[in-house]
Amino acid sequence: MFRILEVTTLAPAIRRYVVQAPLVAPKRQAGHFVIVRVAEGGERIPLTIVEGDPARGTITLIVQAVGKTTRQMAMLRAGDGLADVLGPLGNPTPIARHGALACIGGGVGTAEVLPIARALRAAGNTVHSIIGARSRDLIILEREMSRCSDSLAVTTDDGTCGRSGLVTGPLQELIEAGRLDAVYAIGPLPIMRAVADLTRAPRILTWVSLNALMVHGTGMCGGCRVMVGGEMKFACVDGPEFDAHAVDFDELIRRSRMYGDLERVADERFRGACARGSVA
């Protein structure tokens, strides 16, 4: 059992968890993730490690409740425990001194790009960060991103915070100003595809982190397979970061919707059980 020490609400349905994981914390690097089981017999879900504190033996996870398992996790409080936390998994983010770069976080992807932005700034880069969400109440970690960035642009779909529109707006301006040597983007698949489309023609090195369907996280099941440069890769062991210009986003988006109906049924049943007070 991995004890939860702190739970903080960042936005509606988005929570920060500080979890005891003394064997994971000292080895974690930017880009690493863990596979979590909330309860015995539950499904395994991949969650990016946002922060690690080797001295305390803790890791920080930020999770948005969007389906059965993440809703189940949202019900936990400080003092509760997670059945399993396996990691750190995946490859660390490729960190290099590029010069000037953009770190882009869409939605809860901001939590995943935060440790990357910190590492890139520490490596001596000029970091222009762009974060976005549907509305003001879903913008997270604005202060933290500002502290590790030379500039920060905030966008919302409805214009209730920062600029109205998508993260691609400020990105296009940086590209036109000739101010970018690399881009790191994490968020919904359509957003990462749009970023890749913008940076392809000017040939700006672009990394995306692929949160593909994942079960084991160790390359055994093949559930997270993606096509990159015409070759099959596994997001868990070959990634999670890949060259955005080589990723087949159309195929990846199709695969991400494979279990949509089953996920909706599981979520509806769980909500119904919660309403009846019969959740185990």
N, C-alpha and C positions, 0 to 999 in steps of 0.2 A: 504494500500500500504506500502510495506517494502522497504525503500530507500536503494539503493546501493551506498555506500560511496567511495569504491575503487575497481578498476579492474586491475589486474596485470597478464600479460601473463607469465606462467612458462615454457611452452614448446608448440610445435605445437598442437593446439586444446585443450590445458589445461590452465585454467585460475583460478586465486584466486579472490574471491569476499568477500569484507567486507560489511556486511549488517546490517542495523539498525533492531534490534530485542530485545528491552529492557526487555521484559518479558521472553525471552528465555535465554539470556546471563547469568543471575545470577544462573540459575538452571542447566546449562549444565555440564555434567561430561564426562570423556573419554568413548567413545562408543555410546553416544547418537546421534540421527539423527533427522532431520526435514523432513517433507513432504512439498514440494515446488510446487506451481503453478506459472509458469512464467507469464501467462496472463489469464484473465477471460475466462472461457470455455476451458482452456487447461488441459492436463493430469497432474496428480499428480506424482511426482517423489521423491524417498527418497535420501537424501544427508547427509552424515556424517558431524557433526559439528567438524571442525578441531581445532578451537580455540574459546574462548569466552572471552569477555572483559566486565565484569559487570559495570565498571566505565563508559565506553563509551556507554554501552548498545548495543554492536555489537557482531555478530558471524562471523566466517570465514568459507567459503565453498570453496572447490576446485573441479572443474567440468571439465570433458573431454567431448568435443562435439563429440558424436558418433551416435546420432539419431536426430529426428526432434526437440524434446523439448530441448535437451541440445544444439543443434545448434542455436535454437531460443534464448536461454539464452546467448550464446556466442556473440550475436549481441548487447547485452545490455552494456551500459557504465555507468561510475560514474554519479549519478544524476537520472538515471532511477530507476524504482521500480519493485519489484516482487509482483504479485497479492496476494499470500498467503505464509506464512511461519508458519507451525504448529509444535510445539515441546516445549521442547525436548521430544523425543519419544524413545521407546525401553528401555532396561535395561542397566545401566552402565556396562562397562567392569569389570569382576571380577579381582580386583587388590589385590594382596597378596605379602607377602615377601617370594619368592620361593628360592632365592639364585642366581643362574646364569640362565639366560634365553635368548632366541632368539626372536627378533621381526622382522618379515618378511613382506616386502611390495612388491607386484608385480604390476608394472605399476602404475596407479593412486591409487592403494591400499596403496602406501607409504603415501599418505595424510591421510588416515584413520588410519594407524598404528602409525603415529607420536604422537598424543595425548596419545595413550596407552603407547608408549615407555617412554614418559615424566612422566606419572603417575607411571609406574613401577620403574623407576629410583628414583623418589621421595620417593617411599616406601622402598628404601634401597637395591634394586636388582642390580646385575651386569648384564648389558644389552649388548648383542651382537646383533647388527642389521645387517640385510641383505636386500638390496633393489635391484630391477632389472627391466629392461625394454628391449624392442626390440633393441634399439640403444641409443647412447649417447644423442641425442636431446630429448629423452623422459624420461631421468632420472630427477626426481624432488626432491627438498627438501634435497639434499645431505648434505648441510651445517647444516640444522636444525636437521637432524637425527644424524649427527656426534656429535653435542653438547650435546645430551641426551643419548649418547651411550659410553660404555667402549671400544667397537671396532665396526667398520663399514666395511662391505664388499659390493662392488658394482659389479653387473654382468650385462652383456648385451648379448642378443642372438647372435649379430654379432661381439662381441669383440671390439667395438669401444670405450668402456669405462669400466674400471675395468677388471674383469675377463670375459672371454668368456664362455657363458653357462647360465644355469638357477640358480635361488636362491637355488635350492636343493643341488648344489655342495658344497658351504660353509657350509650349514646346515649339510650335511653328515660328513664333517670334524669335526665340533663341537661335533656331536654325538659320533664319533669314539674316540675323545679325552676325552670323559666322562665329558664334561664341561657344560651340560645342565640339568636343573631341570624342565623347562617348555618352551613352545613355543607358541607364539601368531602370527598368520598368516592371512593376508588379501590380496586378489588379485583375479585374474581370478579363476573360479571354478577348472579347471584342475590343477592349481598350488597348490591350497589349498588341493586338493585330494592327490597330490604327496607328499606334506609335511606330511599329515596324514599317508600315507603309510610308510614314513621313520621313523616316531616316534612311530609307533604302536608296533613293536617288542620290542624295548627297554623300552616300557611303559612310555614314557615321556608325561606328561600332556600337551595336545595341544588344544588350543582354536582357532576357526576360526570364522570370522564374515561373515554371509551369507546375501548377497545383493540379496535376492530372489525377484521375481515379487511382486510388492506391489502397492496397490491403496490407501486405507485409512490410513494404518499405526497404526490402533487402534484395530485390531482383528475382525473387522466386516465383511470383504469381504471374508476372507479365501484364497485370491490370493497368499499369501506368505507361504503357508503351505509346510512344509518339514518333512521328516521322520527322527527322531532321536531316536536311540535305539529301533526301531520298533514301536514308538509312533508318532502320528501326532502332530507337533508343528507349531506354527505361528512365523515366524521370527520377526515380528514386536513387539509382546508382550511377547513372550517367549525368544527372542534373543535380538539383532542380533548375539551374541556370543553363540556358542555351542561347546560341546566336539567333536573335530574333528573325533575321533575314533568311534563315535556313529552315525555320519551323513551318510545318504544314498546318496552319491555323484552321483551315476549313475542316480537315480531317479530325483535328483535335477537338474542335467545337462539336462536331457530330458525335464523337465518342463520349464527350462529357455529358451528353443528353441521353445516353443509352438507358440509364436506370431512373430517369426522371419520374416515370409513373410509379415505380416501386418506392422511390423516396417520398413521393407525395402521400402514398397510402400509409407508409410507416409513420410519417409526420402526423397525419390526420388521426391515426389510431392512438398515438402517444398523447396528442392534445385532448382527445376524447377521454382517455384514461385519467389525465390530469384533472379534467373537468368533473369527472366522477369521483375523484379522490382515491383511485384504485391503482396508482403508480406504485410499483414495488420499490 
